Amino acid sequence: MATGKPKSPKQNRALRADGKKSKFKNPNRIPLGKNRAKAKTNKDVKQNIGKPDNGGSLTHATASQQLSFFIDRFESANGVKLSSLELEGIRETFMVENSHGLSQDAENLSKHLKPIFGASWKEVLYEGQPVEGKIEDGNPAVLIICSSALRALELLRGLKPLTRECRAAKLFAKHLKVEDQESLLKNRVNLACGTPNRIKKLIDMDVLGLSRLAVLVLDMHTDAKGYSLFSLPQVSGEFWDLYKVHFHQRFLQGDLRICLYGQVSTSDAKNADPVDENTFPATQAYFLIFCLTILFFASLLF
């Protein structure tokens, strides 16, 4: 027989089936299901964890993807469109495809550079003795361009295994005088790393030579705000000015290879139209047919 006063409806709602008190402070507001607002917040948090700011990245982009990405960036930044004649001469081999299975971090830079030069890597990248008539002072084989001096220092640390006999040139303005860099470039230099503005200044002064340059490494690292060499205000403009004046024609002629080091946005790489070498002969054929048609009608008139 039950004893005591009967419990009120409020008290009944505050008890569980097992007789324990409810964990909710206010028994009159027991939720009937999941807290939808909280569940939605948790879902958003889970989706954002590990999601890169650029909407996705492709660490090991193919040479074709890199070429499409680079041409797209060049045309967008400079407001130009490469002609079919210019595009015809560009090959995927003009881009360096970095080693697969090896992350493109600063500390691995030297490991990625060696395979580019094959069996001659030691002669080109490591040895420090001047070779008269073959290797001129102040002419690096590899030039690395970064968005900042701090990033350049990070990459230079990754080059240490290659700089025991021949020092790498630091080509940026922070804490470094032009006179000191000019003195360093009077010796043999295999590797150089710096920022666009200072590199252009040293080239214009005829201090930094480009006759030996085989590979131009463009650092794709993004900073805390999501900016890179191609998007950082002022720096990106300085880079494209440097590129157009000193590197573009050499790249089009196949005398200079470009290496995009780091993560390339997947959206950019995938959306860029691939450079299909097979389309160029067809384009020329259509143009030739058009010209012949014009000549035919012109001959009828005269």
URJOLIN-V629431 format. One record per residue. RES is the residue in three letters. PHI is phi as a letter, one per 20 degrees, with the letter a starting at -180 (NA if undefined). Layout:
res->RES phi->PHI
res->RES phi->PHI
This chain:
res->MET phi->NA
res->ALA phi->f
res->THR phi->d
res->GLY phi->n
res->LYS phi->f
res->PRO phi->f
res->LYS phi->f
res->SER phi->f
res->PRO phi->g
res->LYS phi->f
res->GLN phi->f
res->ASN phi->f
res->ARG phi->f
res->ALA phi->e
res->LEU phi->d
res->ARG phi->e
res->ALA phi->f
res->ASP phi->e
res->GLY phi->n
res->LYS phi->e
res->LYS phi->f
res->SER phi->f
res->LYS phi->e
res->PHE phi->e
res->LYS phi->f
res->ASN phi->d
res->PRO phi->f
res->ASN phi->f
res->ARG phi->c
res->ILE phi->e
res->PRO phi->f
res->LEU phi->e
res->GLY phi->a
res->LYS phi->f
res->ASN phi->f
res->ARG phi->f
res->ALA phi->f
res->LYS phi->f
res->ALA phi->f
res->LYS phi->f
res->THR phi->f
res->ASN phi->f
res->LYS phi->f
res->ASP phi->f
res->VAL phi->f
res->LYS phi->f
res->GLN phi->f
res->ASN phi->e
res->ILE phi->f
res->GLY phi->m
res->LYS phi->e
res->PRO phi->f
res->ASP phi->f
res->ASN phi->e
res->GLY phi->n
res->GLY phi->p
res->SER phi->b
res->LEU phi->c
res->THR phi->f
res->HIS phi->d
res->ALA phi->f
res->THR phi->f
res->ALA phi->f
res->SER phi->f
res->GLN phi->f
res->GLN phi->f
res->LEU phi->f
res->SER phi->f
res->PHE phi->f
res->PHE phi->f
res->ILE phi->f
res->ASP phi->f
res->ARG phi->f
res->PHE phi->f
res->GLU phi->f
res->SER phi->f
res->ALA phi->f
res->ASN phi->d
res->GLY phi->m
res->VAL phi->c
res->LYS phi->c
res->LEU phi->f
res->SER phi->f
res->SER phi->f
res->LEU phi->f
res->GLU phi->f
res->LEU phi->f
res->GLU phi->f
res->GLY phi->e
res->ILE phi->e
res->ARG phi->d
res->GLU phi->f
res->THR phi->f
res->PHE phi->f
res->MET phi->d
res->VAL phi->e
res->GLU phi->e
res->ASN phi->f
res->SER phi->f
res->HIS phi->e
res->GLY phi->n
res->LEU phi->c
res->SER phi->f
res->GLN phi->e
res->ASP phi->e
res->ALA phi->g
res->GLU phi->f
res->ASN phi->d
res->LEU phi->g
res->SER phi->f
res->LYS phi->f
res->HIS phi->e
res->LEU phi->f
res->LYS phi->g
res->PRO phi->f
res->ILE phi->f
res->PHE phi->d
res->GLY phi->m
res->ALA phi->f
res->SER phi->e
res->TRP phi->g
res->LYS phi->f
res->GLU phi->f
res->VAL phi->e
res->LEU phi->d
res->TYR phi->d
res->GLU phi->f
res->GLY phi->d
res->GLN phi->f
res->PRO phi->f
res->VAL phi->d
res->GLU phi->f
res->GLY phi->n
res->LYS phi->c
res->ILE phi->c
res->GLU phi->e
res->ASP phi->f
res->GLY phi->m
res->ASN phi->d
res->PRO phi->f
res->ALA phi->e
res->VAL phi->c
res->LEU phi->c
res->ILE phi->d
res->ILE phi->d
res->CYS phi->c
res->SER phi->e
res->SER phi->b
res->ALA phi->f
res->LEU phi->f
res->ARG phi->f
res->ALA phi->f
res->LEU phi->f
res->GLU phi->f
res->LEU phi->f
res->LEU phi->f
res->ARG phi->f
res->GLY phi->f
res->LEU phi->e
res->LYS phi->g
res->PRO phi->g
res->LEU phi->d
res->THR phi->d
res->ARG phi->f
res->GLU phi->d
res->CYS phi->c
res->ARG phi->f
res->ALA phi->e
res->ALA phi->e
res->LYS phi->e
res->LEU phi->d
res->PHE phi->b
res->ALA phi->e
res->LYS phi->f
res->HIS phi->m
res->LEU phi->c
res->LYS phi->e
res->VAL phi->f
res->GLU phi->f
res->ASP phi->f
res->GLN phi->f
res->GLU phi->f
res->SER phi->f
res->LEU phi->f
res->LEU phi->f
res->LYS phi->e
res->ASN phi->d
res->ARG phi->f
res->VAL phi->c
res->ASN phi->e
res->LEU phi->c
res->ALA phi->c
res->CYS phi->b
res->GLY phi->a
res->THR phi->d
res->PRO phi->g
res->ASN phi->f
res->ARG phi->f
res->ILE phi->f
res->LYS phi->f
res->LYS phi->f
res->LEU phi->f
res->ILE phi->f
res->ASP phi->f
res->MET phi->e
res->ASP phi->m
res->VAL phi->e
res->LEU phi->e
res->GLY phi->e
res->LEU phi->c
res->SER phi->f
res->ARG phi->e
res->LEU phi->f
res->ALA phi->d
res->VAL phi->c
res->LEU phi->d
res->VAL phi->e
res->LEU phi->d
res->ASP phi->f
res->MET phi->e
res->HIS phi->f
res->THR phi->d
res->ASP phi->e
res->ALA phi->f
res->LYS phi->e
res->GLY phi->n
res->TYR phi->e
res->SER phi->c
res->LEU phi->g
res->PHE phi->e
res->SER phi->c
res->LEU phi->f
res->PRO phi->g
res->GLN phi->m
res->VAL phi->f
res->SER phi->f
res->GLY phi->f
res->GLU phi->f
res->PHE phi->f
res->TRP phi->f
res->ASP phi->f
res->LEU phi->f
res->TYR phi->f
res->LYS phi->f
res->VAL phi->f
res->HIS phi->d
res->PHE phi->c
res->HIS phi->f
res->GLN phi->f
res->ARG phi->f
res->PHE phi->f
res->LEU phi->f
res->GLN phi->e
res->GLY phi->n
res->ASP phi->e
res->LEU phi->b
res->ARG phi->d
res->ILE phi->d
res->CYS phi->d
res->LEU phi->e
res->TYR phi->d
res->GLY phi->p
res->GLN phi->e
res->VAL phi->d
res->SER phi->g
res->THR phi->f
res->SER phi->f
res->ASP phi->f
res->ALA phi->f
res->LYS phi->f
res->ASN phi->f
res->ALA phi->f
res->ASP phi->f
res->PRO phi->f
res->VAL phi->e
res->ASP phi->e
res->GLU phi->f
res->ASN phi->f
res->THR phi->f
res->PHE phi->f
res->PRO phi->g
res->ALA phi->f
res->THR phi->f
res->GLN phi->f
res->ALA phi->f
res->TYR phi->f
res->PHE phi->f
res->LEU phi->f
res->ILE phi->f
res->PHE phi->f
res->CYS phi->f
res->LEU phi->f
res->THR phi->f
res->ILE phi->f
res->LEU phi->f
res->PHE phi->f
res->PHE phi->f
res->ALA phi->f
res->SER phi->f
res->LEU phi->f
res->LEU phi->f
res->PHE phi->d
